[in-house]
Amino acid sequence: MPLPQYAVGVPTNLRVQILCRGKCGKSRYARVSLPDWALKPVGDPTVYAQCLMCGYRAVDPYNWIRS
């Protein structure tokens, strides 16, 4: 499945899919705040994924899917 246009410019190591709980309300691509996010402890405030459509910030990395 090809990437949507809004996610094309995001580097692969920073791109994840999240369930956006903002305005989108569905699965969207997001940009992760840190490239080594999987090594950080859950709950670290510096780790989040920001929806590329509406800007919602997800802080629950166990639901993120690498794309």
Summary of the structure (lengths in Angstrom):
residues: 67
radius of gyration: 11.0
end to end distance: 10.9
largest distance: 32.3
contacts: 163
relative contact order: 0.29
helix: 18%
strand: 27%
